[in-house]
Amino acid sequence: MLTLLSRCVVLLSILCWNSTAAECGYAHYGNIFYRPAYSNIENRIVGGIVAPPNAFPWQALIQRTFPSLVTCGGSLIQLDKSRNDSDLVLTAAHCLYDKDRNVWIDSTNITVILDYLAHSYHPHATENDIAVLKLQSTARHAAVINPICVPQRKDFLPLGTTCLTSGWGIANTMDSFGALRMTYLSVALREICGDTPLRHPYEICTRNFGLRGICHGDSGSPLMCLHEGRYFIFGIATWVTQCGDVSAFTDVSYYSDWIRRVARWLDQ
């Protein structure tokens, strides 16, 4: 368990307006599961498009500015349905290994990571690449700020399921960080990732649509899937061998019980 310093930040991708109770997994942008035209698109998340305003009210940016700029994605969660605020963020463990980070809550509000707990993660392996962050200050639920749902252990993604991912990573190897982007991914057979480090049963292999996928700076970003009418975080971006190639996500449903135990422990 580490206490983090105030040199890094987490930023949710939207502004916080009027405080109100909110259920998890509801985006404030109609149906974002449409298929936009990708012709002549060149954006962040390789080949992705600019995310609609407030589409992902759980999206967080984890950033370290010293000694160099390092960014990761994250997702706001709340497992206690009686609360109208959140102070927990899911991300990849490798984003925090031996690094001090903070969390941006909106474009003007910076909150420090008070504490975090990672699974039994080793920096030279991809297994158990998941962590829960405890924020120093809470983010109150509002019209455009809302946690994403966490699946149960029994939930799973059938092959071919189309999901979304989003992040502030780069559009191509010559690009820099910018606006939040989104793209579609399809759950694929593990053999599709056969030539990659997909060596653990609790990772999800995804196939990209036409060289569109996660890239540098997208680690920790969510794999968001519709489940029972709401958006659930079924995966956490853990690695990609080449930007726009097949991608691997930590399987959140497998770690669901662990996430709930950690959340209770961090709330003590």
N, C-alpha and C positions, 0 to 999 in steps of 0.2 A: 504494500500500500504506500503510495507516494503522495505527498502534498506538493502541488504545483505552484510555480511562481507566477507573477503577474505580467509575463512577457508575451503571452499568446491569447488569442480570442476566439469566440465562437459566434457566428452570425447566422441568424435565421434569415431565409430568403425573402421575408416579408416584414412589413411594419406592424406594430401592435397597436390596435385601436381600442374600442370599448371592451372592458372585461366582461366575459360571459362564460358560463359553463359550456363545454363542447364535448361531444363524443369523438372518439378517435377515428381516424381514417377518412374524414370527409374533406375533400378538396373544395375550394370555393371558386371553381371554374367549370361549371357544367360537366360535360363528359370529355375528359382529356384523353380517353382511349379512342381517338380518331386517328386515321392514317393521313398525315399531311403530305403534300407533294414535296419530294426531296430534290427536285431538279434544281441545279445551279445553287445548291446549298453549300456553304463552307463556314461552319460554326464550331464552337467549343464542343466538348464531348465529340470525338471525331465524327464528322458527318452529321451531327445532331442539329436540332433547331432551337431557337431561343424559347425557353419555357414561358408559357403564358403567365401574366401577373398573378401571384397568389396561388398558382396551381399546386404547389407543394408546400403547404404551411408548416410542415415539420422539418423542412430542409435546414441544416445547420452547416456553417463553415467553420472548421477548426483551423486556426492559423498560428504559426510561429513566425515572428519577425526577426528574431535574433538567435543565432548569428547569421542566419540566412532565411529567406522567405520559403516556408514549407506549408502547404495546405492539404487538407483532407476534408472529406464530406462527413456528415453525421445526420442523425435523425432524432428529433425530439420524441420522447415517449412518456406515457403516464399510465401506470397499471392500476392506480387507485381511482375508480370511477367517481368517487365522491368529491374529488378535488377539481378545481377549475384553474389549476396552474401546473406547470411541469418544471422539473429541475434535473431530469435525467436525459442523457443523449447516448444513443448507440453508435458505435463506430468500429473501425478495425484496430486491433491491438497494436499492429506495427506502426500506426500513426502516432502512438504515444510512447513507444519504447525509447527510454533514455532521452525524452524530449519534454520540455516545458511548453504547455499549450494554454491558450485561453479560448473563449467561445464568444462569437458575435451573436447577439440576440436580435438586434435590428440594426439599421444603418447608422444609428448614433449611440446605441447602448452596447457596451462591452462588458462581458462578465467573465470572471476568472473561473477556471476549473478548480473546484475545491478539492476534489479527490477523484479517484477512479479505481476500478478493479478490472483487471484483464484475466481472461481464462489462462490456463497453463500454457502460455505462449512462449515460444523460443524464437529469437530474431533470425535464426538461420533456417527456419522451417516455415511452412505456410499453415500448419495445423493450428486450430483453436484461435484463429485470427479475429477475435471479438473482444470488445471492452465496453463497459458501462461507465459513463462520466457522471459525476455529481457536480452541478453548477453551484457557484457561490450564491447567486441570486436566482429566483424563480422567474420563469416566463409565463405570464398570465394568459390564459386562453382568451381569444378574442375573435372578432369576425374573420380575421385572416391569419390567425395563428392557432395551430391545432396539432396535437400529437398524432403520429401514425400508429395503427394497431400492431400489436405483436401477436403472431400466430401461436397456437398451442402445439405441443409436441406431436399430436396426432395429425396435424395438417401437413399436406404435402402438395407439390406442384407436379401435375402430370406433364409428361413430355409434350413439347409443342406449345405449351402455355406461353402466350405473349405477355410480357411485362414491360415496365418502364424503368429506366434509370436516369438520374440527373446529377449534374455536378458542375463545378467551376473549372474542370480540367481544360487542357488545351485542345484546339481543333486540329492542329497538325504539329509536326515536330518543329516548325519555325514560328509557332504562335505563342502567345502569352495568355495569362489568365484574364477572364473577363466575365460576361454575364452568365447567369445560370442557364445551362443547356439541358436538353432532354433527348433521349432516343429510345427506340424499342429494341428489345432483345427477346429471344425465344429460348425456352428451356430445352437443352439438347442432351443427347446420349453422352455419357462420360467418355465414350470412345472418340467423340468429336474433339475432346481435349486431350487425346491420347499422347500427343507429342509435347505436352506441357506439364508443369509440376502438379497436376491434379492427382495427388496421391492419397487423398484422404476421403473417406466416404461421406463426410459431412460438409462437402463443398458442392455447389451447384454449377454445372457447366452451362454456359449460354452461347448461343449462336447469334451473330450480328446480322443485320440486314444491310448488305452492300457496303462493307467496311465502315460500319457505324458502330461505335462502342466506347467503352471507357478508355481513358488515357491518363497521362501524368497529372496528378492533382485530384483524381477522382476516387482514390482509395477511401474506404469508409462510407462511400455514398450508397444509398439504398437501392435494392431491387424491389420495386413496388408493383404489387399484383392485386387485381380485383379479387376479393374473396367475400362472399356473402354480402355483396353490395357496397363494401368499403375497401379502402386501400390498406394492405398489410405489407410490412417489411419482411419479405421472405429471404432476402439475401443482403449481405454487406460486401461491397467490392473489396476483394483481397489482392488480386494480381491480374496482370495481363502480360502476355509475352511480347506482343506488338500492338501498338495503338490501332484500334479498329479490327483486331483479330478476335478469336474466341476469348471469352472472359470467364473468370471464376469468382464466385461469391460464396462467402461463408453461409451455410444453411442455418438461418435463424430459428426455424422451427425445432431443429435438433437441440439448440441451446435454450429453448424457451423456459424450461424449469430453472435452469441456472440463472437466466436473466431475472426471473421473478425473485429468486433467493437473494441475488445481489442487490436488487432494488430495495428489498426490505432491510437488508443490512446497511445500505448507504443512508437510509432514512432514519436510522437509529440516532 
